[in-house]
């Protein structure tokens, strides 16, 4: 079912997460448990840090697994995922052959995801 998990945020938004992460990306269960996989979500604004932390809690993820840089850059819009990838590469967190899951969402019901090998 598309509505597996609803999260109500402090600012009154209701966000659907479970199928966004688990159902919409092929074999994501493996990605969630495989230590060789990193997840790069769209950062958005500082309020979305709480949303991402709730998603991490629901999925049993740590910041070691999910790369978040909202605190440093704020909302960089469509550039958030490429900026995060560049920062992670510069920090040595992306080695050749690493499996990377990209997840982004925008206004309304728009979202996208991809799984790539670095």
C-alpha positions as CSV (number, residue, x, y, z in Angstrom):
1,X,0.0,0.0,0.0
2,X,1.3,3.4,-0.9
3,X,0.7,4.9,2.6
4,X,2.8,2.7,4.8
5,X,4.1,5.3,7.2
6,X,3.0,8.9,7.7
7,X,5.2,11.3,9.6
8,X,3.7,14.6,11.0
9,X,6.5,17.2,11.4
10,X,6.6,20.0,13.9
11,X,5.6,22.4,11.1
12,X,2.4,20.5,10.4
13,X,3.6,18.7,7.2
14,X,2.7,15.1,6.7
15,X,5.3,13.1,4.9
16,X,5.1,9.6,3.5
17,X,8.4,7.8,3.8
18,X,8.2,4.0,3.9
19,X,7.4,3.4,0.3
20,X,9.5,6.3,-0.9
21,X,12.6,4.6,0.4
22,X,11.7,0.9,0.5
23,X,9.2,0.4,-2.4
24,X,10.3,2.8,-5.0
25,X,14.0,1.9,-5.4
26,X,14.9,-1.6,-6.7
27,X,16.3,-3.9,-4.1
28,X,16.6,-1.2,-1.5
29,X,16.4,-3.6,1.4
30,X,19.8,-4.8,0.4
31,X,21.0,-1.2,0.1
32,X,19.7,-0.5,3.6
33,X,21.7,-3.3,5.1
34,X,24.7,-3.6,2.9
35,X,27.6,-1.6,4.6
36,X,29.1,-0.8,1.2
37,X,26.1,1.3,0.2
38,X,25.6,5.0,1.1
39,X,22.4,7.0,0.8
40,X,22.4,10.6,-0.4
41,X,19.0,12.3,0.2
42,X,18.0,15.8,-1.1
43,X,18.8,18.2,1.7
44,X,16.2,20.8,1.4
45,X,16.1,23.3,4.3
46,X,17.1,23.0,7.9
47,X,13.6,22.0,8.9
48,X,14.0,18.9,6.8
49,X,16.9,17.8,9.0
50,X,14.2,16.6,11.4
51,X,12.3,14.8,8.7
52,X,15.5,13.0,7.5
53,X,16.4,12.1,11.1
54,X,12.9,10.6,11.5
55,X,13.3,8.6,8.3
56,X,16.7,7.4,9.5
57,X,15.1,6.3,12.7
58,X,12.3,4.5,10.9
59,X,14.7,2.7,8.6
60,X,17.4,2.0,11.2
61,X,20.0,4.1,9.5
62,X,22.9,6.2,10.9
63,X,24.6,9.3,9.5
64,X,27.5,6.9,8.6
65,X,25.0,5.3,6.1
66,X,23.0,8.4,5.1
67,X,25.1,11.5,4.1
68,X,23.5,14.7,5.4
69,X,25.0,18.1,4.9
70,X,22.0,20.4,5.5
71,X,23.7,22.0,8.5
72,X,26.5,23.4,6.3
73,X,24.7,24.5,3.2
74,X,20.9,24.9,3.9
75,X,18.6,24.5,0.9
76,X,20.6,24.2,-2.3
77,X,17.5,23.0,-4.2
78,X,18.3,20.8,-7.2
79,X,22.0,21.0,-6.4
80,X,21.8,19.3,-3.0
81,X,22.5,15.7,-4.1
82,X,25.4,16.6,-6.5
83,X,26.9,18.8,-3.7
84,X,26.6,16.0,-1.2
85,X,28.3,13.6,-3.6
86,X,31.1,16.0,-4.2
87,X,31.6,16.6,-0.5
88,X,31.6,12.9,0.3
89,X,34.1,12.2,-2.5
90,X,36.4,14.9,-1.2
91,X,36.1,13.4,2.3
92,X,37.1,10.0,1.0
93,X,33.7,8.5,1.7
94,X,33.1,7.4,-1.9
95,X,35.5,4.8,-3.3
96,X,35.4,3.4,-6.8
97,X,32.7,0.7,-7.1
98,X,30.7,1.8,-4.1
99,X,26.9,1.5,-4.5
100,X,25.2,4.8,-4.0
101,X,21.4,5.5,-3.6
102,X,20.2,9.0,-4.5
103,X,16.8,10.2,-3.2
104,X,15.2,13.5,-3.8
105,X,11.8,15.1,-3.3
106,X,10.4,18.5,-4.2
107,X,7.2,20.5,-3.9
108,X,3.9,18.7,-4.2
109,X,4.2,15.0,-4.8
110,X,7.4,15.0,-6.9
111,X,10.2,12.7,-6.0
112,X,13.0,10.7,-7.7
113,X,15.5,8.1,-6.8
114,X,18.4,6.3,-8.4
115,X,20.9,3.7,-7.6
116,X,24.4,4.0,-9.1
117,X,27.8,2.4,-8.8
118,X,30.4,5.1,-8.2
